[in-house]
Amino acid sequence: MERQPATDRMSELSELNPTTRFSDRVEDYVRYRPGYPAAAIDAILAGIGDISGLVAADVGAGTGISARLLAERGIRVLAVEPNAGMRAAAAPHGLVEWHDGTAEATGLQDGRAGLVLCAQAFHWFRKAEALREFHRVLRPGGRLALMWNQRDGRDPFTAGYRQAIVDVEGESPLESREYDPGLVHADGLFSPAESYETPNSQRFDLEGLIGRATSASYAPNSGSGLASLRQSLSRLYHEFADRDGMVELKYVTQVYLATRRP
């Protein structure tokens, strides 16, 4: 069977109700989704100049995981998220201002931001429309940063975790997407993207491991599918748990950086 182009798979994700599909799992999302390592935030901000007056737009901000990491660096963040449940679940921060908007229509002013960040979100957007909106929102020379935590399949436990989800049809083939860096500069709005990656991980007990799985939009969180997933993850947990009763999911955090062209 011919492999579907990465750009086509990513485009299809934007048709799968991205603004509402996490509504029934907000609690698990808040408790179990991974953060991003300091090295990834360092890469996003490297060479951007004085951040004391920087305004960043975090688009598809979810529950504010990445927005708070920027705010903790002293950056004012305009967090754009269309899902009301996600916005309501976000822990408050004095430098994070929440906006009800989408990637294609943020509602932000022209040239308002020096940085646009999409963390674990760009694959859900209608790419061409979103990039035009980011170009409008960014000041000339502003930076676009796309960031993902990708599971590290080289790690046996992490590979087993993914397989447990696949076995209960809890991961769409669309989630095996590959980001195409050429998407960013295809229309001439941004420079070619530069890439950076760094390791990341999470440690869980058994219930945390199950919660991490059910925080994903495709994984079953009720009924027989959840029962099967719990059984598979329990077996995997008991095979790999350390002396403290913990297992470790490993990721590679990938960052892509581009500059707004005039």
VEXGU-646609 format. One record per residue (C-alpha): residue in three letters; x, y, z. Coordinates in steps of 0.5 Angstrom, whole numbers. Example, Ala and Ser with C-alpha at 12.3 -4.5 7.8 and 13.67 -1.06 7.14 Angstrom:
rest = ALA xx = 25 yy = -9 zz = 16 $
rest = SER xx = 27 yy = -2 zz = 14 $
***
This chain:
rest = MET xx = 0 yy = 0 zz = 0 $
rest = GLU xx = 3 yy = 7 zz = -2 $
rest = ARG xx = 5 yy = 11 zz = 4 $
rest = GLN xx = 0 yy = 17 zz = 5 $
rest = PRO xx = 4 yy = 24 zz = 4 $
rest = ALA xx = 6 yy = 27 zz = 11 $
rest = THR xx = 3 yy = 34 zz = 9 $
rest = ASP xx = -4 yy = 30 zz = 7 $
rest = ARG xx = -4 yy = 26 zz = 14 $
rest = MET xx = -3 yy = 33 zz = 17 $
rest = SER xx = -8 yy = 36 zz = 13 $
rest = GLU xx = -14 yy = 31 zz = 15 $
rest = LEU xx = -13 yy = 32 zz = 22 $
rest = SER xx = -16 yy = 39 zz = 22 $
rest = GLU xx = -22 yy = 36 zz = 20 $
rest = LEU xx = -23 yy = 32 zz = 26 $
rest = ASN xx = -26 yy = 37 zz = 31 $
rest = PRO xx = -20 yy = 39 zz = 34 $
rest = THR xx = -23 yy = 45 zz = 38 $
rest = THR xx = -28 yy = 40 zz = 42 $
rest = ARG xx = -25 yy = 33 zz = 41 $
rest = PHE xx = -21 yy = 34 zz = 48 $
rest = SER xx = -27 yy = 36 zz = 52 $
rest = ASP xx = -29 yy = 29 zz = 55 $
rest = ARG xx = -22 yy = 28 zz = 58 $
rest = VAL xx = -20 yy = 35 zz = 60 $
rest = GLU xx = -18 yy = 33 zz = 67 $
rest = ASP xx = -13 yy = 27 zz = 65 $
rest = TYR xx = -10 yy = 32 zz = 60 $
rest = VAL xx = -9 yy = 37 zz = 66 $
rest = ARG xx = -6 yy = 32 zz = 71 $
rest = TYR xx = -2 yy = 27 zz = 66 $
rest = ARG xx = 0 yy = 31 zz = 60 $
rest = PRO xx = 8 yy = 32 zz = 59 $
rest = GLY xx = 11 yy = 39 zz = 60 $
rest = TYR xx = 17 yy = 41 zz = 56 $
rest = PRO xx = 24 yy = 41 zz = 58 $
rest = ALA xx = 28 yy = 48 zz = 59 $
rest = ALA xx = 33 yy = 47 zz = 54 $
rest = ALA xx = 27 yy = 47 zz = 49 $
rest = ILE xx = 24 yy = 54 zz = 51 $
rest = ASP xx = 32 yy = 56 zz = 51 $
rest = ALA xx = 32 yy = 54 zz = 44 $
rest = ILE xx = 26 yy = 58 zz = 42 $
rest = LEU xx = 28 yy = 64 zz = 46 $
rest = ALA xx = 35 yy = 64 zz = 43 $
rest = GLY xx = 37 yy = 70 zz = 40 $
rest = ILE xx = 31 yy = 73 zz = 40 $
rest = GLY xx = 33 yy = 79 zz = 44 $
rest = ASP xx = 31 yy = 83 zz = 50 $
rest = ILE xx = 25 yy = 79 zz = 53 $
rest = SER xx = 23 yy = 84 zz = 58 $
rest = GLY xx = 18 yy = 87 zz = 53 $
rest = LEU xx = 17 yy = 81 zz = 49 $
rest = VAL xx = 9 yy = 79 zz = 47 $
rest = ALA xx = 8 yy = 72 zz = 45 $
rest = ALA xx = 2 yy = 68 zz = 43 $
rest = ASP xx = 1 yy = 61 zz = 45 $
rest = VAL xx = -4 yy = 58 zz = 40 $
rest = GLY xx = -8 yy = 52 zz = 41 $
rest = ALA xx = -5 yy = 53 zz = 48 $
rest = GLY xx = -10 yy = 48 zz = 51 $
rest = THR xx = -9 yy = 48 zz = 59 $
rest = GLY xx = -3 yy = 53 zz = 59 $
rest = ILE xx = 3 yy = 48 zz = 60 $
rest = SER xx = 7 yy = 52 zz = 55 $
rest = ALA xx = 4 yy = 59 zz = 56 $
rest = ARG xx = 6 yy = 58 zz = 63 $
rest = LEU xx = 13 yy = 56 zz = 62 $
rest = LEU xx = 14 yy = 62 zz = 57 $
rest = ALA xx = 11 yy = 67 zz = 63 $
rest = GLU xx = 16 yy = 64 zz = 68 $
rest = ARG xx = 21 yy = 67 zz = 64 $
rest = GLY xx = 18 yy = 74 zz = 65 $
rest = ILE xx = 14 yy = 74 zz = 58 $
rest = ARG xx = 7 yy = 76 zz = 57 $
rest = VAL xx = 3 yy = 71 zz = 54 $
rest = LEU xx = -3 yy = 71 zz = 50 $
rest = ALA xx = -6 yy = 64 zz = 50 $
rest = VAL xx = -11 yy = 63 zz = 45 $
rest = GLU xx = -15 yy = 57 zz = 46 $
rest = PRO xx = -22 yy = 55 zz = 43 $
rest = ASN xx = -24 yy = 50 zz = 48 $
rest = ALA xx = -28 yy = 53 zz = 54 $
rest = GLY xx = -26 yy = 47 zz = 58 $
rest = MET xx = -19 yy = 47 zz = 57 $
rest = ARG xx = -19 yy = 55 zz = 58 $
rest = ALA xx = -23 yy = 54 zz = 65 $
rest = ALA xx = -18 yy = 48 zz = 67 $
rest = ALA xx = -12 yy = 52 zz = 66 $
rest = ALA xx = -8 yy = 54 zz = 72 $
rest = PRO xx = -8 yy = 62 zz = 73 $
rest = HIS xx = -1 yy = 66 zz = 72 $
rest = GLY xx = -1 yy = 74 zz = 72 $
rest = LEU xx = 3 yy = 74 zz = 65 $
rest = VAL xx = -2 yy = 69 zz = 62 $
rest = GLU xx = -8 yy = 73 zz = 58 $
rest = TRP xx = -13 yy = 68 zz = 55 $
rest = HIS xx = -17 yy = 69 zz = 49 $
rest = ASP xx = -22 yy = 65 zz = 46 $
rest = GLY xx = -20 yy = 64 zz = 38 $
rest = THR xx = -17 yy = 59 zz = 33 $
rest = ALA xx = -11 yy = 58 zz = 30 $
rest = GLU xx = -14 yy = 61 zz = 23 $
rest = ALA xx = -18 yy = 67 zz = 27 $
rest = THR xx = -14 yy = 68 zz = 33 $
rest = GLY xx = -17 yy = 75 zz = 34 $
rest = LEU xx = -11 yy = 78 zz = 36 $
rest = GLN xx = -8 yy = 85 zz = 33 $
rest = ASP xx = -4 yy = 86 zz = 27 $
rest = GLY xx = 3 yy = 85 zz = 29 $
rest = ARG xx = 2 yy = 84 zz = 36 $
rest = ALA xx = 7 yy = 79 zz = 38 $
rest = GLY xx = 14 yy = 78 zz = 37 $
rest = LEU xx = 13 yy = 70 zz = 38 $
rest = VAL xx = 8 yy = 65 zz = 36 $
rest = LEU xx = 8 yy = 59 zz = 39 $
rest = CYS xx = 4 yy = 52 zz = 37 $
rest = ALA xx = 6 yy = 47 zz = 42 $
rest = GLN xx = 3 yy = 40 zz = 41 $
rest = ALA xx = -2 yy = 43 zz = 36 $
rest = PHE xx = 0 yy = 45 zz = 29 $
rest = HIS xx = -2 yy = 39 zz = 26 $
rest = TRP xx = -9 yy = 40 zz = 28 $
rest = PHE xx = -9 yy = 47 zz = 24 $
rest = ARG xx = -11 yy = 48 zz = 17 $
rest = LYS xx = -4 yy = 50 zz = 15 $
rest = ALA xx = -4 yy = 55 zz = 10 $
rest = GLU xx = -10 yy = 59 zz = 14 $
rest = ALA xx = -6 yy = 59 zz = 20 $
rest = LEU xx = 0 yy = 61 zz = 17 $
rest = ARG xx = -3 yy = 67 zz = 14 $
rest = GLU xx = -6 yy = 69 zz = 21 $
rest = PHE xx = 1 yy = 68 zz = 24 $
rest = HIS xx = 4 yy = 72 zz = 19 $
rest = ARG xx = -1 yy = 78 zz = 21 $
rest = VAL xx = 0 yy = 77 zz = 28 $
rest = LEU xx = 7 yy = 77 zz = 28 $
rest = ARG xx = 11 yy = 84 zz = 28 $
rest = PRO xx = 16 yy = 84 zz = 22 $
rest = GLY xx = 22 yy = 79 zz = 24 $
rest = GLY xx = 18 yy = 76 zz = 29 $
rest = ARG xx = 19 yy = 68 zz = 31 $
rest = LEU xx = 15 yy = 62 zz = 29 $
rest = ALA xx = 16 yy = 56 zz = 34 $
rest = LEU xx = 13 yy = 50 zz = 33 $
rest = MET xx = 14 yy = 44 zz = 38 $
rest = TRP xx = 12 yy = 37 zz = 40 $
rest = ASN xx = 14 yy = 32 zz = 45 $
rest = GLN xx = 14 yy = 25 zz = 40 $
rest = ARG xx = 14 yy = 19 zz = 44 $
rest = ASP xx = 21 yy = 16 zz = 43 $
rest = GLY xx = 20 yy = 9 zz = 40 $
rest = ARG xx = 27 yy = 7 zz = 41 $
rest = ASP xx = 26 yy = 6 zz = 48 $
rest = PRO xx = 23 yy = -1 zz = 49 $
rest = PHE xx = 18 yy = 1 zz = 55 $
rest = THR xx = 15 yy = 7 zz = 51 $
rest = ALA xx = 15 yy = 3 zz = 44 $
rest = GLY xx = 10 yy = -2 zz = 49 $
rest = TYR xx = 6 yy = 3 zz = 51 $
rest = ARG xx = 4 yy = 6 zz = 44 $
rest = GLN xx = 3 yy = -2 zz = 42 $
rest = ALA xx = -2 yy = -2 zz = 48 $
rest = ILE xx = -6 yy = 4 zz = 45 $
rest = VAL xx = -6 yy = 1 zz = 38 $
rest = ASP xx = -8 yy = -5 zz = 40 $
rest = VAL xx = -15 yy = -2 zz = 42 $
rest = GLU xx = -15 yy = 2 zz = 36 $
rest = GLY xx = -14 yy = 8 zz = 41 $
rest = GLU xx = -9 yy = 11 zz = 36 $
rest = SER xx = -11 yy = 13 zz = 29 $
rest = PRO xx = -6 yy = 12 zz = 23 $
rest = LEU xx = -6 yy = 20 zz = 23 $
rest = GLU xx = -2 yy = 20 zz = 29 $
rest = SER xx = 4 yy = 17 zz = 26 $
rest = ARG xx = 4 yy = 24 zz = 22 $
rest = GLU xx = 11 yy = 27 zz = 20 $
rest = TYR xx = 12 yy = 34 zz = 20 $
rest = ASP xx = 14 yy = 37 zz = 14 $
rest = PRO xx = 19 yy = 43 zz = 15 $
rest = GLY xx = 17 yy = 45 zz = 8 $
rest = LEU xx = 10 yy = 47 zz = 10 $
rest = VAL xx = 12 yy = 53 zz = 14 $
rest = HIS xx = 16 yy = 57 zz = 8 $
rest = ALA xx = 12 yy = 54 zz = 2 $
rest = ASP xx = 8 yy = 61 zz = 1 $
rest = GLY xx = 14 yy = 65 zz = 2 $
rest = LEU xx = 11 yy = 68 zz = 9 $
rest = PHE xx = 17 yy = 65 zz = 13 $
rest = SER xx = 24 yy = 63 zz = 13 $
rest = PRO xx = 26 yy = 56 zz = 12 $
rest = ALA xx = 25 yy = 53 zz = 19 $
rest = GLU xx = 31 yy = 51 zz = 23 $
rest = SER xx = 30 yy = 45 zz = 28 $
rest = TYR xx = 32 yy = 43 zz = 35 $
rest = GLU xx = 31 yy = 37 zz = 39 $
rest = THR xx = 32 yy = 35 zz = 46 $
rest = PRO xx = 30 yy = 29 zz = 51 $
rest = ASN xx = 24 yy = 29 zz = 55 $
rest = SER xx = 21 yy = 24 zz = 60 $
rest = GLN xx = 15 yy = 23 zz = 65 $
rest = ARG xx = 15 yy = 18 zz = 71 $
rest = PHE xx = 9 yy = 15 zz = 73 $
rest = ASP xx = 5 yy = 10 zz = 77 $
rest = LEU xx = 0 yy = 5 zz = 74 $
rest = GLU xx = -6 yy = 10 zz = 75 $
rest = GLY xx = -2 yy = 15 zz = 72 $
rest = LEU xx = 0 yy = 11 zz = 66 $
rest = ILE xx = -7 yy = 10 zz = 65 $
rest = GLY xx = -9 yy = 17 zz = 66 $
rest = ARG xx = -3 yy = 19 zz = 61 $
rest = ALA xx = -6 yy = 14 zz = 56 $
rest = THR xx = -13 yy = 17 zz = 56 $
rest = SER xx = -11 yy = 24 zz = 56 $
rest = ALA xx = -10 yy = 23 zz = 48 $
rest = SER xx = -16 yy = 24 zz = 44 $
rest = TYR xx = -16 yy = 17 zz = 40 $
rest = ALA xx = -15 yy = 13 zz = 46 $
rest = PRO xx = -22 yy = 10 zz = 49 $
rest = ASN xx = -24 yy = 13 zz = 56 $
rest = SER xx = -30 yy = 8 zz = 58 $
rest = GLY xx = -33 yy = 1 zz = 56 $
rest = SER xx = -29 yy = -5 zz = 54 $
rest = GLY xx = -24 yy = -1 zz = 50 $
rest = LEU xx = -22 yy = 2 zz = 57 $
rest = ALA xx = -22 yy = -4 zz = 60 $
rest = SER xx = -17 yy = -8 zz = 55 $
rest = LEU xx = -13 yy = -2 zz = 55 $
rest = ARG xx = -12 yy = -2 zz = 63 $
rest = GLN xx = -10 yy = -10 zz = 62 $
rest = SER xx = -5 yy = -9 zz = 57 $
rest = LEU xx = -2 yy = -3 zz = 61 $
rest = SER xx = -2 yy = -6 zz = 67 $
rest = ARG xx = 2 yy = -12 zz = 64 $
rest = LEU xx = 7 yy = -7 zz = 61 $
rest = TYR xx = 7 yy = -3 zz = 68 $
rest = HIS xx = 9 yy = -10 zz = 72 $
rest = GLU xx = 14 yy = -12 zz = 67 $
rest = PHE xx = 18 yy = -5 zz = 67 $
rest = ALA xx = 17 yy = -2 zz = 74 $
rest = ASP xx = 23 yy = 0 zz = 78 $
rest = ARG xx = 24 yy = -1 zz = 85 $
rest = ASP xx = 20 yy = 5 zz = 87 $
rest = GLY xx = 14 yy = 3 zz = 83 $
rest = MET xx = 15 yy = 7 zz = 77 $
rest = VAL xx = 16 yy = 7 zz = 70 $
rest = GLU xx = 18 yy = 12 zz = 65 $
rest = LEU xx = 16 yy = 14 zz = 58 $
rest = LYS xx = 21 yy = 17 zz = 54 $
rest = TYR xx = 20 yy = 23 zz = 49 $
rest = VAL xx = 24 yy = 27 zz = 44 $
rest = THR xx = 22 yy = 34 zz = 44 $
rest = GLN xx = 22 yy = 37 zz = 37 $
rest = VAL xx = 23 yy = 45 zz = 36 $
rest = TYR xx = 22 yy = 48 zz = 29 $
rest = LEU xx = 24 yy = 56 zz = 29 $
rest = ALA xx = 22 yy = 60 zz = 23 $
rest = THR xx = 22 yy = 68 zz = 22 $
rest = ARG xx = 17 yy = 72 zz = 19 $
rest = ARG xx = 18 yy = 75 zz = 12 $
rest = PRO xx = 16 yy = 82 zz = 10 $
***
